[in-house]
Amino acid sequence: MQFLTHNASARLPTQYGDFDLHVFHDNRTNVEHIALTCGDIMRSPQPLVRVHSECLTGDVFASTRCDCGEQLHHAQQLIQEHGHGLVLYLKNHEGRGIGLSNKMRAYALQDQGLDTVEANEALGLPVDGRSYEAAAEMLAFFEINTVRLLTNNSAKRSALETLGITVHQQVPLLTQPTAENLKYLQTKSAKLGHIIPDLMG
């Protein structure tokens, strides 16, 4: 059952190169998801795809508590270098699905010594409450069913495969750890199964 409506498209020049930006309205949640496309993706076998969860603090305000903004921009660069691919930007995914207010509450607990998983659990919230139906439907809109997925998160790969997307290859999307986000990255590696080679002892 389809729940997305494709509303609008336009060219979007960026510092990484030109993309086409497509806006999809989610009729279940009344939010708008975005697909950034590069090249002739409908003729490209196994295009590079980044399924990116909205992160206001990292993507917009350049927070160093996470690596989200860096991953987004690195994905744009890799897709441009490759010549074709997509970034699927999913709304309602802030803080792995807990929302911005709860994310700030979790940050406050992290400042007291908890890691990201422990903070969510202390608030009685899911460790990861995201779903990826919107990503699968946007890929279907572009007639794409096989991808090379830009992610370190094997759970994201499994979720897409459950929705009928064939992940031909999981392509690492690595950033340089900093003093501010090292514990965050270590927690993703140790507790959430992210494949981050430099942190996997």
TORMARVEX-947849 format. One record per atom (N, C-alpha, C): atom name; x negated, y, z. Coordinates in steps of 0.05 Angstrom, whole numbers, plus 32768, in hexadecimal, padded with zeros to 4 digits. Example, Ala and Ser with C-alpha at 12.3 -4.5 7.8 and 13.67 -1.06 7.14 Angstrom:
<pts>
+----+------+------+------+
| at |    X |    Y |    Z |
+----+------+------+------+
|  N | 7EF8 | 7F8E | 809C |
| CA | 7F0A | 7FA6 | 809C |
|  C | 7EF8 | 7FBE | 809C |
|  N | 7EFF | 7FD3 | 808E |
| CA | 7EEF | 7FEB | 808F |
|  C | 7EFE | 8001 | 809D |
+----+------+------+------+
</pts>
This chain:
<pts>
+----+------+------+------+
| at |    X |    Y |    Z |
+----+------+------+------+
|  N | 7FEF | 7FE8 | 8000 |
| CA | 8000 | 8000 | 8000 |
|  C | 7FEE | 8019 | 8000 |
|  N | 7FF2 | 802A | 7FED |
| CA | 7FE2 | 8043 | 7FEB |
|  C | 7FEC | 8058 | 7FFE |
|  N | 7FD9 | 8065 | 800B |
| CA | 7FE1 | 807B | 801E |
|  C | 7FD1 | 8094 | 8018 |
|  N | 7FC1 | 8094 | 8004 |
| CA | 7FB2 | 80AD | 7FFC |
|  C | 7FBD | 80B9 | 7FE3 |
|  N | 7FBE | 80D3 | 7FE2 |
| CA | 7FC5 | 80E1 | 7FC9 |
|  C | 7FAD | 80F2 | 7FC1 |
|  N | 7FA5 | 80EF | 7FA7 |
| CA | 7F8F | 8100 | 7F9D |
|  C | 7F9B | 811B | 7F96 |
|  N | 7F91 | 8130 | 7FA4 |
| CA | 7F9D | 814A | 7FA2 |
|  C | 7F8E | 815D | 7F8F |
|  N | 7F74 | 815C | 7F8F |
| CA | 7F65 | 8171 | 7F80 |
|  C | 7F48 | 8168 | 7F7C |
|  N | 7F3C | 8173 | 7F66 |
| CA | 7F20 | 816E | 7F61 |
|  C | 7F13 | 8187 | 7F55 |
|  N | 7EF9 | 818A | 7F5B |
| CA | 7EEA | 81A0 | 7F4F |
|  C | 7ECC | 819A | 7F51 |
|  N | 7EBD | 81A8 | 7F41 |
| CA | 7EA0 | 81A5 | 7F42 |
|  C | 7E95 | 81B2 | 7F5B |
|  N | 7E82 | 81A6 | 7F68 |
| CA | 7E75 | 81B1 | 7F80 |
|  C | 7E57 | 81B1 | 7F7D |
|  N | 7E4B | 81C8 | 7F75 |
| CA | 7E2E | 81C9 | 7F75 |
|  C | 7E23 | 81CA | 7F92 |
|  N | 7E0E | 81BA | 7F97 |
| CA | 7E02 | 81BA | 7FB2 |
|  C | 7DE4 | 81BD | 7FAF |
|  N | 7DD6 | 81C0 | 7FC5 |
| CA | 7DB9 | 81C2 | 7FC4 |
|  C | 7DAC | 81A8 | 7FBC |
|  N | 7DBC | 8193 | 7FBB |
| CA | 7DB1 | 8179 | 7FB3 |
|  C | 7DB8 | 8172 | 7F96 |
|  N | 7DCA | 8182 | 7F8A |
| CA | 7DD3 | 817D | 7F6F |
|  C | 7DF1 | 8180 | 7F6D |
|  N | 7DFB | 817C | 7F55 |
| CA | 7E18 | 8180 | 7F50 |
|  C | 7E27 | 8166 | 7F57 |
|  N | 7E3E | 816A | 7F64 |
| CA | 7E51 | 8155 | 7F69 |
|  C | 7E6C | 815E | 7F60 |
|  N | 7E7F | 814B | 7F5E |
| CA | 7E9B | 8152 | 7F5B |
|  C | 7EA8 | 814B | 7F76 |
|  N | 7EB8 | 815E | 7F81 |
| CA | 7EC5 | 815A | 7F9A |
|  C | 7EE2 | 8154 | 7F95 |
|  N | 7EEB | 813D | 7FA0 |
| CA | 7F07 | 8134 | 7F9D |
|  C | 7F14 | 8134 | 7FB9 |
|  N | 7F2C | 8140 | 7FBB |
| CA | 7F3A | 8141 | 7FD5 |
|  C | 7F51 | 812D | 7FD4 |
|  N | 7F53 | 811D | 7FE9 |
| CA | 7F68 | 8109 | 7FEB |
|  C | 7F78 | 810F | 8005 |
|  N | 7F92 | 8111 | 8002 |
| CA | 7FA3 | 8115 | 801A |
|  C | 7FAC | 80FA | 8025 |
|  N | 7FA8 | 80F7 | 803F |
| CA | 7FAF | 80DE | 804D |
|  C | 7FCC | 80E1 | 8057 |
|  N | 7FDE | 80D3 | 804B |
| CA | 7FFB | 80D6 | 8052 |
|  C | 8002 | 80CB | 806E |
|  N | 7FF0 | 80BB | 8079 |
| CA | 7FF5 | 80B0 | 8094 |
|  C | 7FED | 80C4 | 80AA |
|  N | 7FD7 | 80D2 | 80A6 |
| CA | 7FCC | 80E3 | 80BB |
|  C | 7FCD | 8101 | 80B4 |
|  N | 7FD4 | 8107 | 809B |
| CA | 7FD6 | 8123 | 8092 |
|  C | 7FBB | 8131 | 8092 |
|  N | 7FA6 | 8122 | 808F |
| CA | 7F8B | 812F | 808C |
|  C | 7F82 | 812B | 8070 |
|  N | 7F6C | 8139 | 8069 |
| CA | 7F61 | 8137 | 804E |
|  C | 7F45 | 812A | 804F |
|  N | 7F42 | 8115 | 8040 |
| CA | 7F28 | 8108 | 803D |
|  C | 7F1B | 8112 | 8023 |
|  N | 7F01 | 810F | 8021 |
| CA | 7EF2 | 811A | 800A |
|  C | 7EE1 | 8104 | 7FFD |
|  N | 7EE1 | 8104 | 7FE3 |
| CA | 7ECD | 80F5 | 7FD4 |
|  C | 7EBC | 8107 | 7FC4 |
|  N | 7EA2 | 8106 | 7FC8 |
| CA | 7E8E | 8114 | 7FB8 |
|  C | 7E83 | 8100 | 7FA4 |
|  N | 7E86 | 8106 | 7F8A |
| CA | 7E7D | 80F3 | 7F76 |
|  C | 7E67 | 80FF | 7F65 |
|  N | 7E55 | 80EE | 7F5C |
| CA | 7E3F | 80F7 | 7F4B |
|  C | 7E3C | 80E4 | 7F34 |
|  N | 7E3C | 80EE | 7F1C |
| CA | 7E38 | 80DD | 7F04 |
|  C | 7E52 | 80CF | 7EFC |
|  N | 7E4F | 80BD | 7EE9 |
| CA | 7E66 | 80AE | 7EDE |
|  C | 7E6A | 8095 | 7EEF |
|  N | 7E76 | 8098 | 7F06 |
| CA | 7E77 | 8082 | 7F19 |
|  C | 7E89 | 806B | 7F10 |
|  N | 7E9D | 8071 | 7EFF |
| CA | 7EAE | 805C | 7EF6 |
|  C | 7EA1 | 8049 | 7EE2 |
|  N | 7E8A | 8051 | 7ED7 |
| CA | 7E7B | 8040 | 7EC5 |
|  C | 7E62 | 8035 | 7ED2 |
|  N | 7E5E | 803B | 7EEC |
| CA | 7E45 | 8034 | 7EF9 |
|  C | 7E4A | 801A | 7F0A |
|  N | 7E3C | 8005 | 7F03 |
| CA | 7E3E | 7FED | 7F13 |
|  C | 7E31 | 7FF1 | 7F2F |
|  N | 7E3F | 7FEA | 7F43 |
| CA | 7E34 | 7FEB | 7F5F |
|  C | 7E28 | 8007 | 7F65 |
|  N | 7E38 | 801C | 7F64 |
| CA | 7E2E | 8037 | 7F6A |
|  C | 7E26 | 8039 | 7F88 |
|  N | 7E13 | 804B | 7F8D |
| CA | 7E0D | 8052 | 7FA9 |
|  C | 7E25 | 8060 | 7FB6 |
|  N | 7E2C | 8057 | 7FCD |
| CA | 7E43 | 8063 | 7FDB |
|  C | 7E3B | 8068 | 7FF9 |
|  N | 7E40 | 8080 | 8002 |
| CA | 7E3E | 8086 | 801E |
|  C | 7E5A | 808B | 8029 |
|  N | 7E63 | 807B | 803C |
| CA | 7E7C | 807F | 804A |
|  C | 7E74 | 808E | 8064 |
|  N | 7E7A | 80A8 | 8064 |
| CA | 7E70 | 80BA | 807A |
|  C | 7E87 | 80C2 | 808C |
|  N | 7E83 | 80BE | 80A6 |
| CA | 7E97 | 80C6 | 80B9 |
|  C | 7E93 | 80E3 | 80C1 |
|  N | 7EA9 | 80F2 | 80C1 |
| CA | 7EA8 | 810E | 80C8 |
|  C | 7E99 | 8112 | 80E3 |
|  N | 7E86 | 8125 | 80E3 |
| CA | 7E77 | 812C | 80FB |
|  C | 7E73 | 814A | 80FB |
|  N | 7E85 | 8159 | 8106 |
| CA | 7E84 | 8176 | 8106 |
|  C | 7E69 | 8180 | 8111 |
|  N | 7E61 | 8174 | 8128 |
| CA | 7E4A | 817E | 8136 |
|  C | 7E30 | 8179 | 8125 |
|  N | 7E2E | 8162 | 8118 |
| CA | 7E17 | 815C | 8108 |
|  C | 7E18 | 8167 | 80EC |
|  N | 7E2F | 8164 | 80DF |
| CA | 7E31 | 816C | 80C3 |
|  C | 7E32 | 818A | 80BF |
|  N | 7E3F | 8198 | 80D2 |
| CA | 7E44 | 81B5 | 80CF |
|  C | 7E30 | 81C5 | 80E0 |
|  N | 7E2D | 81BD | 80F9 |
| CA | 7E1D | 81CD | 810C |
|  C | 7E00 | 81C3 | 810F |
|  N | 7DF9 | 81AF | 8100 |
| CA | 7DDD | 81A5 | 8100 |
|  C | 7DD4 | 819B | 811B |
|  N | 7DE6 | 818E | 812A |
| CA | 7DDF | 8183 | 8144 |
|  C | 7DC8 | 816F | 8141 |
|  N | 7DB7 | 816F | 8155 |
| CA | 7DA1 | 815C | 8156 |
|  C | 7DA7 | 8145 | 8169 |
|  N | 7DC0 | 8143 | 8173 |
| CA | 7DC7 | 812D | 8184 |
|  C | 7DCC | 8114 | 8174 |
|  N | 7DD1 | 8117 | 815A |
| CA | 7DD6 | 8100 | 8149 |
|  C | 7DC6 | 8104 | 812F |
|  N | 7DCA | 80F0 | 811D |
| CA | 7DBC | 80F3 | 8103 |
|  C | 7DD0 | 80F5 | 80EC |
|  N | 7DE9 | 80FC | 80F3 |
| CA | 7DFF | 80FB | 80DF |
|  C | 7DFA | 810F | 80C8 |
|  N | 7DF4 | 8128 | 80CE |
| CA | 7DEF | 813B | 80B9 |
|  C | 7DD8 | 8133 | 80A8 |
|  N | 7DC2 | 8129 | 80B4 |
| CA | 7DAB | 8121 | 80A4 |
|  C | 7DB3 | 810A | 8092 |
|  N | 7DC3 | 80F7 | 809C |
| CA | 7DCB | 80E0 | 808B |
|  C | 7DDC | 80EA | 8074 |
|  N | 7DEE | 80FC | 8079 |
| CA | 7DFF | 8107 | 8063 |
|  C | 7DEE | 8113 | 804D |
|  N | 7DDC | 8124 | 8055 |
| CA | 7DCC | 8132 | 8041 |
|  C | 7DB8 | 811F | 8033 |
|  N | 7DAE | 810C | 8042 |
| CA | 7D9C | 80F8 | 8035 |
|  C | 7DAB | 80E7 | 8021 |
|  N | 7DC4 | 80E1 | 8027 |
| CA | 7DD5 | 80D1 | 8015 |
|  C | 7DDA | 80E2 | 7FFB |
|  N | 7DE0 | 80FB | 7FFE |
| CA | 7DE3 | 810C | 7FE6 |
|  C | 7DCA | 810C | 7FD5 |
|  N | 7DB3 | 810E | 7FE2 |
| CA | 7D9A | 810E | 7FD3 |
|  C | 7D96 | 80F4 | 7FC4 |
|  N | 7D9A | 80DE | 7FD2 |
| CA | 7D96 | 80C3 | 7FC6 |
|  C | 7DA8 | 80BF | 7FAE |
|  N | 7DC1 | 80C7 | 7FB1 |
| CA | 7DD5 | 80C4 | 7F9C |
|  C | 7DCD | 80D5 | 7F84 |
|  N | 7DC4 | 80ED | 7F88 |
| CA | 7DBC | 80FE | 7F72 |
|  C | 7DA3 | 80F2 | 7F64 |
|  N | 7D90 | 80E7 | 7F73 |
| CA | 7D79 | 80DB | 7F68 |
|  C | 7D80 | 80C2 | 7F57 |
|  N | 7D94 | 80B4 | 7F61 |
| CA | 7D9D | 809C | 7F53 |
|  C | 7DAD | 80A2 | 7F3A |
|  N | 7DBA | 80BA | 7F3A |
| CA | 7DC9 | 80C3 | 7F23 |
|  C | 7DE7 | 80BE | 7F24 |
|  N | 7DF0 | 80AD | 7F36 |
| CA | 7E0D | 80A9 | 7F3A |
|  C | 7E12 | 809D | 7F55 |
|  N | 7E2A | 80A3 | 7F5F |
| CA | 7E32 | 8099 | 7F79 |
|  C | 7E47 | 80AA | 7F86 |
|  N | 7E4E | 80A3 | 7F9F |
| CA | 7E63 | 80B1 | 7FAD |
|  C | 7E5C | 80B5 | 7FCA |
|  N | 7E65 | 80CB | 7FD6 |
| CA | 7E67 | 80CE | 7FF2 |
|  C | 7E84 | 80D0 | 7FF9 |
|  N | 7E8E | 80BE | 800A |
| CA | 7EA9 | 80BF | 8013 |
|  C | 7EA9 | 80CA | 8030 |
|  N | 7EB5 | 80E2 | 8033 |
| CA | 7EB4 | 80F0 | 804C |
|  C | 7ECF | 80EC | 805A |
|  N | 7ECF | 80DE | 8070 |
| CA | 7EE8 | 80D6 | 807E |
|  C | 7EED | 80E7 | 8096 |
|  N | 7F05 | 80F4 | 8095 |
| CA | 7F0E | 8104 | 80AC |
|  C | 7F19 | 80F1 | 80C1 |
|  N | 7F1E | 80FC | 80D9 |
| CA | 7F29 | 80ED | 80F0 |
|  C | 7F15 | 80D8 | 80F9 |
|  N | 7EFB | 80DB | 80F2 |
| CA | 7EE7 | 80C8 | 80FB |
|  C | 7ED4 | 80D4 | 8110 |
|  N | 7EDA | 80ED | 8118 |
| CA | 7EC8 | 80FB | 812B |
|  C | 7EC2 | 80E9 | 8144 |
|  N | 7EA9 | 80E7 | 814B |
| CA | 7EA1 | 80D8 | 8163 |
|  C | 7EA9 | 80BA | 8160 |
|  N | 7EA5 | 80AF | 8149 |
| CA | 7EAD | 8093 | 8143 |
|  C | 7ECB | 808F | 8148 |
|  N | 7EDA | 80A4 | 8143 |
| CA | 7EF7 | 80A1 | 8144 |
|  C | 7F05 | 80AB | 815D |
|  N | 7EF5 | 80B6 | 8170 |
| CA | 7F02 | 80BF | 8189 |
|  C | 7F0B | 80DC | 8189 |
|  N | 7F03 | 80EB | 8175 |
| CA | 7F0B | 8107 | 8172 |
|  C | 7EF6 | 811A | 817F |
|  N | 7EF8 | 8133 | 8178 |
| CA | 7EE4 | 8146 | 8180 |
|  C | 7EE4 | 814C | 819E |
|  N | 7EFC | 814F | 81AA |
| CA | 7EFD | 8155 | 81C7 |
|  C | 7EF1 | 813E | 81D7 |
|  N | 7EF9 | 8126 | 81D0 |
| CA | 7EEE | 810F | 81DF |
|  C | 7ED0 | 810B | 81D9 |
|  N | 7EC7 | 8113 | 81C1 |
| CA | 7EAB | 8111 | 81BB |
|  C | 7E9B | 8124 | 81CD |
|  N | 7EA6 | 813C | 81D3 |
| CA | 7E99 | 814E | 81E5 |
|  C | 7E99 | 8143 | 8201 |
|  N | 7EAE | 8136 | 8209 |
| CA | 7EAF | 812A | 8224 |
|  C | 7E9A | 8114 | 8226 |
|  N | 7E97 | 8105 | 8210 |
| CA | 7E82 | 80F0 | 820F |
|  C | 7E66 | 80FC | 8210 |
|  N | 7E62 | 8113 | 8202 |
| CA | 7E49 | 8121 | 8203 |
|  C | 7E42 | 8129 | 8220 |
|  N | 7E55 | 8133 | 822E |
| CA | 7E50 | 813B | 824A |
|  C | 7E47 | 8124 | 825B |
|  N | 7E53 | 810C | 8256 |
| CA | 7E4B | 80F4 | 8265 |
|  C | 7E2F | 80EB | 825C |
|  N | 7E29 | 80EF | 8242 |
| CA | 7E0E | 80E8 | 8239 |
|  C | 7DF9 | 80F9 | 8246 |
|  N | 7E00 | 8113 | 824B |
| CA | 7DEE | 8125 | 8258 |
|  C | 7DE9 | 811D | 8275 |
|  N | 7DFA | 810B | 8280 |
| CA | 7DF6 | 8101 | 829B |
|  C | 7DE8 | 80E6 | 829B |
|  N | 7DE0 | 80DC | 8283 |
| CA | 7DD0 | 80C4 | 8281 |
|  C | 7DDC | 80AC | 8273 |
|  N | 7DF6 | 80AD | 826C |
| CA | 7E03 | 8097 | 825E |
|  C | 7DFB | 8098 | 8241 |
|  N | 7DFB | 8080 | 8234 |
| CA | 7DF7 | 8080 | 8217 |
|  C | 7E12 | 8083 | 8209 |
|  N | 7E12 | 8083 | 81EF |
| CA | 7E2B | 8089 | 81E0 |
|  C | 7E41 | 8074 | 81E5 |
|  N | 7E38 | 805B | 81E7 |
| CA | 7E4B | 8045 | 81EC |
|  C | 7E57 | 8047 | 8208 |
|  N | 7E45 | 804A | 821C |
| CA | 7E4D | 804D | 8238 |
|  C | 7E60 | 8065 | 823C |
|  N | 7E5A | 807B | 822F |
| CA | 7E6B | 8093 | 8232 |
|  C | 7E87 | 808E | 8228 |
|  N | 7E8A | 8082 | 8211 |
| CA | 7EA5 | 807C | 8206 |
|  C | 7EB4 | 8069 | 8219 |
|  N | 7EA6 | 8054 | 8223 |
| CA | 7EB2 | 8041 | 8235 |
|  C | 7EBB | 804E | 824F |
|  N | 7EAA | 8061 | 8259 |
| CA | 7EB1 | 806E | 8272 |
|  C | 7ECA | 8080 | 826F |
|  N | 7ECF | 8089 | 8257 |
| CA | 7EE7 | 8099 | 8251 |
|  C | 7EFF | 8088 | 824A |
|  N | 7EFB | 806D | 8249 |
| CA | 7F11 | 805B | 8242 |
|  C | 7F18 | 805C | 8224 |
|  N | 7F03 | 8062 | 8214 |
| CA | 7F07 | 8066 | 81F7 |
|  C | 7EF9 | 804F | 81E8 |
|  N | 7F02 | 8049 | 81D0 |
| CA | 7EF4 | 8035 | 81C0 |
|  C | 7ED7 | 803D | 81B9 |
|  N | 7EC6 | 802A | 81B8 |
| CA | 7EAA | 8030 | 81B1 |
|  C | 7EA9 | 8039 | 8194 |
|  N | 7EBA | 802D | 8183 |
| CA | 7EBC | 8035 | 8167 |
|  C | 7ED9 | 8030 | 815E |
|  N | 7EE7 | 8046 | 815A |
| CA | 7F03 | 8044 | 8153 |
|  C | 7F09 | 804A | 8136 |
|  N | 7EF5 | 8049 | 8125 |
| CA | 7EF9 | 8051 | 8109 |
|  C | 7F05 | 803B | 80F8 |
|  N | 7F13 | 8043 | 80E3 |
| CA | 7F1D | 8031 | 80CF |
|  C | 7F15 | 803C | 80B4 |
|  N | 7F15 | 802B | 80A0 |
| CA | 7F09 | 8032 | 8086 |
|  C | 7F1D | 802E | 806E |
|  N | 7F37 | 802C | 8074 |
| CA | 7F4A | 8028 | 805F |
|  C | 7F49 | 803F | 804B |
|  N | 7F45 | 8058 | 8054 |
| CA | 7F44 | 806F | 8042 |
|  C | 7F2C | 806C | 802F |
|  N | 7F15 | 8063 | 8039 |
| CA | 7EFE | 8060 | 8028 |
|  C | 7F04 | 804B | 8012 |
|  N | 7F10 | 8035 | 801A |
| CA | 7F16 | 8020 | 8006 |
|  C | 7F29 | 802A | 7FF1 |
|  N | 7F3D | 803A | 7FFA |
| CA | 7F50 | 8044 | 7FE6 |
|  C | 7F44 | 8059 | 7FD4 |
|  N | 7F32 | 8069 | 7FDE |
| CA | 7F24 | 807C | 7FCC |
|  C | 7F13 | 806D | 7FB8 |
|  N | 7F05 | 8058 | 7FC0 |
| CA | 7EF6 | 8048 | 7FAD |
|  C | 7F08 | 803C | 7F98 |
|  N | 7F1F | 8033 | 7FA0 |
| CA | 7F33 | 8027 | 7F8D |
|  C | 7F3C | 803C | 7F79 |
|  N | 7F3F | 8055 | 7F82 |
| CA | 7F47 | 806B | 7F70 |
|  C | 7F33 | 806E | 7F59 |
|  N | 7F1A | 806A | 7F60 |
| CA | 7F05 | 806D | 7F4C |
|  C | 7EFE | 8052 | 7F3E |
|  N | 7F0F | 803E | 7F44 |
| CA | 7F0C | 8023 | 7F38 |
|  C | 7EF1 | 8016 | 7F3F |
|  N | 7EE9 | 801A | 7F58 |
| CA | 7ED0 | 800F | 7F61 |
|  C | 7ED6 | 7FF9 | 7F76 |
|  N | 7ECB | 7FE2 | 7F72 |
| CA | 7ECF | 7FCD | 7F86 |
|  C | 7EB5 | 7FC0 | 7F8F |
|  N | 7E9F | 7FC8 | 7F83 |
| CA | 7E84 | 7FBE | 7F8C |
|  C | 7E72 | 7FD6 | 7F8F |
|  N | 7E64 | 7FD7 | 7FA6 |
| CA | 7E54 | 7FEE | 7FAD |
|  C | 7E39 | 7FE6 | 7FB8 |
|  N | 7E26 | 7FF9 | 7FB7 |
| CA | 7E0E | 7FF8 | 7FC7 |
|  C | 7E12 | 800C | 7FDD |
|  N | 7E15 | 8002 | 7FF6 |
| CA | 7E1E | 8013 | 800C |
|  C | 7E07 | 801F | 801B |
|  N | 7E07 | 803A | 801C |
| CA | 7DF3 | 8049 | 802B |
|  C | 7DFA | 804A | 8049 |
|  N | 7DEF | 8038 | 8058 |
| CA | 7DF6 | 8037 | 8075 |
|  C | 7DE2 | 8025 | 8084 |
|  N | 7DDF | 802B | 809E |
| CA | 7DD0 | 8019 | 80B0 |
|  C | 7DE3 | 8008 | 80C0 |
|  N | 7DFD | 800D | 80BD |
| CA | 7E12 | 8001 | 80CE |
|  C | 7E1E | 7FE9 | 80C0 |
|  N | 7E16 | 7FD1 | 80CA |
| CA | 7E21 | 7FB8 | 80BE |
|  C | 7E3F | 7FB5 | 80C3 |
|  N | 7E49 | 7FC1 | 80D8 |
| CA | 7E66 | 7FBF | 80DE |
|  C | 7E75 | 7FCE | 80C9 |
|  N | 7E6A | 7FE4 | 80BE |
| CA | 7E78 | 7FF3 | 80A9 |
|  C | 7E79 | 7FE2 | 8090 |
|  N | 7E63 | 7FD4 | 808A |
| CA | 7E62 | 7FC2 | 8073 |
|  C | 7E78 | 7FAD | 8076 |
|  N | 7E79 | 7FA0 | 808D |
| CA | 7E8D | 7F8B | 8092 |
|  C | 7EAA | 7F96 | 808F |
|  N | 7EAE | 7FAE | 8099 |
| CA | 7EC9 | 7FBA | 8098 |
|  C | 7ED1 | 7FBE | 807B |
|  N | 7EBF | 7FC8 | 806A |
| CA | 7EC6 | 7FCC | 804E |
|  C | 7ECA | 7FB2 | 803F |
|  N | 7EBA | 7F9E | 8046 |
| CA | 7EBD | 7F84 | 8039 |
|  C | 7ED8 | 7F77 | 8041 |
|  N | 7EE1 | 7F7B | 8059 |
| CA | 7EFB | 7F72 | 8062 |
|  C | 7F12 | 7F7F | 8052 |
|  N | 7F0D | 7F98 | 8049 |
| CA | 7F21 | 7FA7 | 8039 |
|  C | 7F1E | 7FA1 | 801B |
|  N | 7F0D | 7F8E | 8014 |
| CA | 7F0C | 7F86 | 7FF8 |
|  C | 7EF6 | 7F92 | 7FE7 |
|  N | 7EE4 | 7FA2 | 7FF4 |
| CA | 7ECE | 7FAE | 7FE7 |
|  C | 7EB6 | 7F9C | 7FE8 |
|  N | 7EAA | 7F95 | 7FD1 |
| CA | 7E92 | 7F85 | 7FD1 |
|  C | 7E79 | 7F97 | 7FD5 |
|  N | 7E6A | 7F91 | 7FEA |
| CA | 7E51 | 7FA1 | 7FEF |
|  C | 7E3A | 7F91 | 7FE4 |
|  N | 7E32 | 7F99 | 7FCC |
| CA | 7E1C | 7F8B | 7FBE |
|  C | 7E02 | 7F8E | 7FCE |
|  N | 7DFE | 7FA5 | 7FDB |
| CA | 7DE5 | 7FAA | 7FE9 |
|  C | 7DEA | 7FBF | 7FFF |
|  N | 7DDF | 7FBA | 8016 |
| CA | 7DDF | 7FCE | 802B |
|  C | 7DC5 | 7FDD | 802B |
|  N | 7DC6 | 7FF7 | 8024 |
| CA | 7DAE | 8007 | 8020 |
|  C | 7DAA | 8018 | 8039 |
|  N | 7D92 | 8015 | 8046 |
| CA | 7D8D | 8025 | 805F |
|  C | 7D8E | 8043 | 805A |
|  N | 7D97 | 8051 | 806D |
| CA | 7D98 | 806E | 806C |
|  C | 7D8B | 8079 | 8085 |
|  N | 7D70 | 807A | 8084 |
| CA | 7D60 | 807F | 809C |
|  C | 7D59 | 809C | 809F |
|  N | 7D58 | 80A5 | 80B8 |
| CA | 7D50 | 80C0 | 80BE |
|  C | 7D39 | 80BF | 80D2 |
|  N | 7D2C | 80D5 | 80D7 |
| CA | 7D16 | 80D6 | 80EA |
|  C | 7D20 | 80DB | 8106 |
|  N | 7D1D | 80C8 | 8119 |
| CA | 7D26 | 80CC | 8134 |
|  C | 7D1A | 80E5 | 8141 |
|  N | 7D29 | 80F2 | 8152 |
| CA | 7D1F | 8109 | 8161 |
|  C | 7D22 | 8104 | 817E |
|  N | 7D17 | 8115 | 818F |
| CA | 7D1A | 8112 | 81AC |
|  C | 7D37 | 8114 | 81B4 |
|  N | 7D47 | 8124 | 81A5 |
| CA | 7D63 | 8128 | 81AC |
|  C | 7D75 | 8110 | 81A5 |
|  N | 7D6E | 8102 | 818F |
| CA | 7D80 | 80ED | 8186 |
|  C | 7D75 | 80D1 | 8189 |
|  N | 7D5D | 80CE | 8194 |
| CA | 7D50 | 80B4 | 8196 |
|  C | 7D62 | 80A0 | 81A6 |
|  N | 7D6C | 80A8 | 81BD |
| CA | 7D7D | 8096 | 81CD |
|  C | 7D96 | 808E | 81BE |
|  N | 7DA2 | 80A2 | 81B0 |
| CA | 7DB9 | 809D | 819F |
|  C | 7DB3 | 8087 | 818A |
|  N | 7D9D | 808A | 817C |
| CA | 7D96 | 8076 | 8168 |
|  C | 7D8F | 805B | 8174 |
|  N | 7D82 | 805B | 818B |
| CA | 7D7C | 8042 | 8198 |
|  C | 7D95 | 8033 | 81A0 |
|  N | 7DA9 | 8043 | 81A9 |
| CA | 7DC3 | 8036 | 81B1 |
|  C | 7DD1 | 802B | 8198 |
|  N | 7DD0 | 8039 | 8182 |
| CA | 7DDD | 802F | 8169 |
|  C | 7DCF | 8015 | 8161 |
|  N | 7DB5 | 8013 | 8164 |
| CA | 7DA6 | 7FFB | 815C |
|  C | 7DAB | 7FE4 | 8170 |
|  N | 7DAA | 7FEA | 818A |
| CA | 7DAB | 7FD5 | 819E |
|  C | 7DC8 | 7FCB | 81A3 |
|  N | 7DDB | 7FDD | 81A3 |
| CA | 7DF6 | 7FD6 | 81AB |
|  C | 7E0B | 7FD5 | 8195 |
|  N | 7E05 | 7FE3 | 817E |
| CA | 7E19 | 7FE4 | 8169 |
|  C | 7E0F | 7FD6 | 814F |
|  N | 7DF8 | 7FCA | 8150 |
| CA | 7DEF | 7FBA | 813A |
|  C | 7DE5 | 7FC9 | 8122 |
|  N | 7DDE | 7FE2 | 8125 |
| CA | 7DD4 | 7FF2 | 810E |
|  C | 7DB7 | 7FE8 | 8108 |
|  N | 7DB1 | 7FE6 | 80EF |
| CA | 7D97 | 7FDD | 80E6 |
|  C | 7D85 | 7FF5 | 80E2 |
|  N | 7D74 | 7FFA | 80F6 |
| CA | 7D62 | 8011 | 80F6 |
|  C | 7D46 | 8006 | 80FC |
|  N | 7D37 | 7FFE | 80E7 |
| CA | 7D1F | 7FEF | 80EA |
|  C | 7D0B | 7FF9 | 80FF |
|  N | 7D06 | 8014 | 80FF |
| CA | 7CF2 | 801F | 8112 |
|  C | 7CFA | 801C | 812F |
|  N | 7D14 | 8016 | 8134 |
| CA | 7D1E | 8014 | 8150 |
|  C | 7D23 | 7FF8 | 8158 |
|  N | 7D1F | 7FE5 | 8145 |
| CA | 7D25 | 7FC9 | 814B |
|  C | 7D0B | 7FBB | 8152 |
|  N | 7D06 | 7FB9 | 816C |
| CA | 7CED | 7FAE | 8176 |
|  C | 7CEA | 7F91 | 816F |
+----+------+------+------+
</pts>
